Amino acid sequence: MTVLTNKPSATSLEAAAAERARSAPRTVGELIKAYVALTKPRIIELLLITTLPVMFLAARGLPPLWPAIATLVFGTLSAGSANALNCYIDRDIDAAMRRTRRRPLARHQVSPTGALIFGIVLGIASTVGLGLSVNWLAGLLSLSAILFYVLVYSLVLKRRTAQNVVWGGIAGCMPCLIGWAGITGRVDWAPLVLFGVVFFWTPPHTWALAMRYREDYAAAEVPMLPVVATERRVAVESILYTWATVICSLLLWPVAGTTLLYPIVAVVLGVVCLWEAHRLLARVNAGMTGVALRPMRFFHWSNVYLALLFLAVAIDALLI
């Protein structure tokens, strides 16, 4: 009688051990590079894009040099902390997805314990650093962003609901408040409007990426909306959130008292973004699926939209 077992064979264990040996950092430089990769630098770049212009707006021009530098430096550490802790929590998901399987934990370049300690140390350093060098409101806002991203999004929402990025995206909106608080020591309506812009922008931006890598998310059992809903529903909801993004962006004009430059740029960028969102729906209605839908076109354009919109915020602040 043949006994079936799920235990890995000696050959598979040897192959796994060999892969870990190949992936293990061989120099101090490679180890440092692996730890830096845990912070997801490309995501941090996007967060900084929303932080610096808000400081220009808060200062109504060039912000004071030291608070601006300190906010950016410790804000970077804060985002790095949240991302490193997310890598620790999602290491099983990252190993199962083609898009993320080259991340440090998935490749065994960093130990889970090392990643956890690294993330916690960055979080403490960023919170204390902001509190001592800028103000404690900015420090507490930074800490709340880390805790929300790790405890609410990573541990609860991501694996349980298709609305994960809708509410989990709140953490990505916090740089708007942190940047403003870093200059003024308070929170006002203007940064809350920009908070809303990022909040409404996040779901369609992330869903476009999830449409492209739907099979990856399905294999990892992450219930992103494109995994559990039809492509038409995803496209329709993306349009609704894009409209909300554009409308919210225009509220900054009366709330912050900007010049005409900002609303003109916001309208032009919004029209193009809405055009791309409607084109995605048109491709769905035409029966296109998979790569033919070209969801990454909308994904990349939404990145450009947010960067140029916040650049307009900074430039407009210099003209006031």
C-alpha positions in Angstrom: 0.0 0.0 0.0 1.3 3.5 -0.9 1.2 6.1 1.8 0.7 9.7 0.5 2.4 12.4 2.5 2.6 16.2 2.2 6.1 16.2 3.7 8.6 17.7 1.3 11.1 15.4 -0.3 14.8 15.4 0.6 15.4 16.8 -2.9 13.0 19.7 -2.5 14.5 20.5 0.9 18.0 20.5 -0.6 16.8 22.7 -3.5 15.2 25.2 -1.0 18.4 25.3 1.1 20.5 25.9 -2.0 18.2 28.7 -3.1 18.5 30.3 0.3 22.3 30.0 0.1 22.3 31.7 -3.3 20.1 34.5 -2.1 21.8 35.2 1.1 23.8 38.5 1.1 27.5 37.9 0.7 28.8 41.3 1.7 27.8 44.1 4.1 26.8 46.2 1.1 24.4 43.5 -0.1 22.9 43.2 3.4 22.4 46.9 3.6 20.8 46.9 0.2 18.4 44.1 1.4 17.3 46.1 4.4 16.8 49.2 2.4 14.6 47.2 0.0 12.4 46.3 3.0 11.4 50.0 3.2 10.0 49.9 -0.4 11.8 53.1 -1.6 9.5 53.6 -4.6 6.5 53.8 -2.4 8.4 56.3 -0.1 9.1 58.5 -3.2 5.3 58.7 -3.7 4.7 59.7 -0.1 7.4 62.4 -0.2 5.7 63.8 -3.4 2.6 64.5 -1.2 4.5 65.7 1.8 6.8 68.5 0.5 4.2 70.4 -1.5 1.9 70.5 1.5 4.7 72.2 3.5 5.0 74.8 0.7 1.3 75.4 1.0 1.4 75.6 4.8 4.3 78.2 4.7 2.6 80.1 1.8 5.9 79.9 0.0 9.3 78.3 0.8 9.0 76.4 4.1 11.6 76.9 6.9 14.6 74.8 6.0 15.1 72.8 9.2 11.5 71.8 9.9 11.2 70.8 6.2 14.3 68.7 6.2 13.5 67.1 9.5 10.0 66.3 8.5 11.2 64.7 5.2 14.0 62.7 6.9 11.9 61.4 9.8 8.9 61.0 7.5 11.0 58.7 5.3 11.9 56.6 8.3 8.3 56.4 9.3 7.2 55.2 5.9 10.2 52.8 5.9 9.1 51.4 9.3 5.5 50.8 8.1 6.7 49.1 4.9 9.3 46.9 6.7 6.7 45.7 9.1 4.3 45.1 6.3 7.0 43.0 4.6 7.3 41.0 7.8 3.6 40.4 8.0 3.1 39.7 4.3 6.2 37.5 3.8 4.0 34.5 2.9 2.0 36.5 0.4 5.2 38.0 -1.1 6.7 34.5 -1.6 3.5 33.4 -3.4 3.3 36.3 -5.9 5.4 36.7 -8.9 5.4 40.5 -8.6 6.8 40.4 -5.0 8.8 37.1 -4.8 12.1 38.9 -5.1 11.6 41.0 -2.0 14.2 40.4 0.7 12.1 38.2 3.0 10.8 36.1 0.2 14.4 35.5 -1.0 15.6 34.8 2.6 18.1 37.8 2.3 16.8 39.0 5.7 15.5 37.0 8.6 11.9 37.6 9.8 13.2 38.6 13.2 15.7 41.0 11.7 12.9 42.6 9.6 10.7 43.0 12.6 13.3 44.6 14.8 14.4 46.9 11.9 10.8 48.1 11.4 10.2 48.7 15.1 13.5 50.6 15.4 12.7 52.8 12.4 9.2 53.5 13.9 10.6 54.6 17.3 13.3 56.7 15.7 10.9 58.4 13.3 8.3 59.2 16.1 10.9 60.5 18.6 12.8 62.3 15.9 9.7 64.2 14.6 8.6 64.9 18.2 11.9 66.4 19.3 13.0 68.1 16.1 9.7 69.3 14.7 6.7 68.9 17.0 4.9 66.2 18.8 1.7 66.5 16.7 3.7 65.6 13.6 5.3 62.7 15.6 1.9 61.4 16.8 0.4 61.6 13.3 3.4 59.7 12.0 3.0 57.0 14.7 -0.7 56.7 14.0 0.0 56.2 10.3 2.5 53.3 11.1 0.0 51.7 13.5 -2.9 52.0 11.1 -1.0 50.5 8.2 0.4 47.6 10.2 -2.4 46.8 12.6 -5.5 47.7 10.6 -4.5 47.3 7.0 -1.8 44.6 7.0 -3.2 42.4 9.9 -7.0 42.9 9.4 -8.2 44.4 6.2 -5.8 43.1 3.5 -6.7 39.4 3.9 -10.4 39.8 4.8 -12.2 42.3 2.6 -12.2 43.6 -0.9 -12.4 47.1 0.6 -8.9 46.6 2.0 -7.2 49.4 0.0 -10.2 51.8 0.4 -9.8 52.1 4.1 -6.2 50.9 4.3 -5.3 53.8 2.1 -5.8 56.1 5.0 -2.3 55.5 6.1 -1.0 56.7 2.7 -3.0 60.0 3.2 -1.3 60.9 6.4 1.8 62.6 4.9 -0.5 65.5 3.9 -1.3 66.0 7.6 2.2 65.4 8.8 3.7 67.8 6.3 1.2 70.6 7.3 1.7 69.9 11.1 5.4 70.0 10.6 5.2 73.6 9.5 2.2 75.0 11.4 1.9 72.7 14.5 -1.7 72.1 13.8 -4.2 70.5 11.3 -6.4 72.7 9.1 -9.0 72.2 6.3 -6.4 72.6 3.4 -4.4 69.5 4.3 -7.7 67.6 5.0 -8.8 68.4 1.4 -5.5 67.0 0.1 -5.9 64.0 2.5 -9.2 63.4 0.7 -7.6 63.6 -2.7 -5.1 60.9 -1.9 -7.9 58.9 -0.2 -10.1 58.8 -3.3 -7.1 58.4 -5.6 -5.8 55.3 -3.9 -8.5 52.7 -4.7 -8.6 53.1 -8.6 -4.8 53.4 -8.6 -4.3 50.2 -6.7 -7.1 48.3 -8.4 -5.5 48.9 -11.8 -2.3 47.2 -10.5 -4.4 44.4 -9.1 -6.2 43.9 -12.5 -2.8 43.4 -14.1 -1.7 40.9 -11.4 -5.1 39.4 -10.7 -3.7 35.8 -10.8 -1.0 36.7 -8.3 -3.5 38.1 -5.8 -5.8 35.1 -6.3 -3.0 32.6 -5.8 -2.0 34.4 -2.6 -5.7 34.5 -1.5 -5.8 38.3 -1.1 -9.4 39.4 -1.9 -8.5 42.5 -3.9 -11.6 43.8 -5.7 -10.4 42.6 -9.2 -10.1 39.1 -7.7 -13.6 38.9 -6.3 -15.6 41.1 -8.7 -16.1 41.4 -12.4 -13.8 43.6 -14.5 -16.8 45.8 -15.3 -17.6 46.5 -11.6 -13.9 47.3 -11.0 -13.9 49.8 -13.9 -17.2 51.4 -12.9 -16.0 51.9 -9.3 -12.7 53.2 -10.5 -14.5 55.9 -12.5 -16.6 56.8 -9.4 -13.5 57.2 -7.3 -11.7 59.1 -10.0 -14.6 61.6 -10.2 -14.5 61.9 -6.4 -10.7 62.6 -6.6 -11.1 65.3 -9.2 -14.0 67.0 -7.4 -12.1 66.9 -4.1 -9.0 68.3 -5.7 -11.0 71.4 -6.9 -12.1 72.1 -3.3 -8.5 73.2 -2.4 -9.0 76.4 -4.5 -11.6 78.0 -2.2 -10.4 76.4 1.0 -6.7 77.3 0.6 -7.2 80.5 -1.4 -4.9 79.4 -4.2 -4.2 81.4 -7.4 -5.9 80.4 -10.7 -2.9 78.3 -11.6 -3.9 75.5 -9.3 -7.5 75.0 -10.4 -6.6 75.2 -14.1 -3.9 72.5 -13.6 -6.3 70.4 -11.5 -9.0 70.6 -14.2 -6.7 69.6 -17.0 -5.1 66.8 -15.1 -8.6 65.6 -13.9 -10.0 65.6 -17.4 -7.1 63.4 -18.7 -7.4 61.1 -15.7 -11.2 60.7 -16.2 -10.6 60.1 -19.9 -8.3 57.2 -19.0 -10.7 55.8 -16.5 -13.6 55.8 -19.0 -11.3 54.3 -21.7 -10.7 51.4 -19.3 -14.4 50.8 -19.0 -14.8 51.1 -22.7 -12.2 48.3 -23.2 -14.1 46.2 -20.7 -17.4 46.8 -22.5 -15.7 45.9 -25.8 -15.1 42.4 -24.4 -11.3 42.9 -23.8 -9.8 41.0 -20.9 -6.4 40.4 -19.3 -3.5 42.3 -20.8 -5.7 43.7 -23.6 -7.4 45.8 -21.0 -4.2 47.7 -20.5 -4.9 48.6 -16.8 -1.3 49.6 -16.3 -1.9 52.5 -18.6 -4.3 53.9 -16.0 -2.0 52.9 -13.2 1.0 54.8 -14.6 -1.1 57.8 -15.5 -2.6 58.0 -12.0 1.0 58.3 -10.7 1.7 61.1 -13.1 -1.6 62.8 -12.1 -0.8 62.8 -8.4 2.7 64.0 -8.9 1.8 66.9 -11.2 -1.2 67.9 -9.0 1.0 68.2 -5.9 3.7 70.0 -7.9 1.0 72.5 -8.8 0.2 72.9 -5.1 3.9 73.8 -4.4 4.3 76.1 -7.4 1.0 77.9 -6.6 2.1 78.4 -3.0 5.2 80.3 -4.4 2.9 82.6 -6.3 0.5 83.6 -3.5 
